[in-house]
């Protein structure tokens, strides 16, 4: 089992890098999409992502319960933690309890990665742009920041995407020997 976390800002090349990595590791990886379709504009973004992938991908759409899918022995790309966290954050309405959502996310993440698989996980680095202007945004930024820290601590490798360039933040143990 291994975990690679790929983080960065919007349009930094995270998803394309993750897809290339997955295809370099397996001829038939799993693409686990966590998006909830909120509106037509977002639906078009999803369609563009889907069109970029070929028939070699096994596509799974799962908004919350990643661990209910058997991915043992496979390479699985989860795109993305940000949307996944959003689904937990809004599960009980906009007044979500950040601590309860974080504990649910951590617990579900741990159940999911107990499977013997290669995990490539995409997330957004949203806390670098200053303090959000409203309470809901601030609480979600906190939630995602803490979730990203949790996953990064468990990851074997962390890659920061900067303008389409992967920068290794945490290297796997084989490169530290």
Secondary structure, 3 states (H helix, E strand, C coil): CEEEEEEECCCCCHHHHHHHHHHHHCCCCEEEECCCCCCHHHHHHHHHHHHHCCCCCEEEECCCCHHHCCCCCCEEEEECHHHHHHHHHCCCCCCCCHHHHHHHHHHHHHHHHCCCCEEEEECCCCHHHCCCCCHHHHHHHHHHHHHHHHHHHHCCEEEEEECCEEEEEECCHHHCC
